[in-house]
């Protein structure tokens, strides 16, 4: 199979991202004003708070790309629409079970996993799937938010272990 499909999952957290950026610039403006008035220590503290806000604001924008190609699923995490990092990859044939997180089948199997990876933005409450994969000697439980196309492609390649809602 040589199909290629890519799904992007983002949290749409632009308002908080821009608010923290505005807060950082207000801190810098206040720090400059305090320096002009002669209050150096409070100005330094406020400037450090502004620098911290600029640094940590990038963690407010978090998105994931799920790519599927030749029976493999690749998952990348994207921070602040800039930094891409490959987080996990697996073969669809290595799936022990893929089902909605709250499904009876997941609870019935009660599989012990070595690691659990949450690979979707925090704002998602519905549509979460648990994928239990055997990779080498370790078993992983991966939580993702796949769309219908990825589910169909996975089901096509591994009919017995991929459950759709």
Secondary structure, 3 states (H helix, E strand, C coil): CCCEEEEEEECCCHHHHHHHHHHHHHHHHHHHHHHHHCCHHHHHHHHHHHHHHHHHHHHHCEEEEEEEECCEEEEEEEECCCEEEEEEEEEHHHEEEEEECCCHHHHHHCCCCCEEEECCCCCCCCCCEEEEEEECCEEEEEEECCCHHHHHHHHHHCCCCECCC
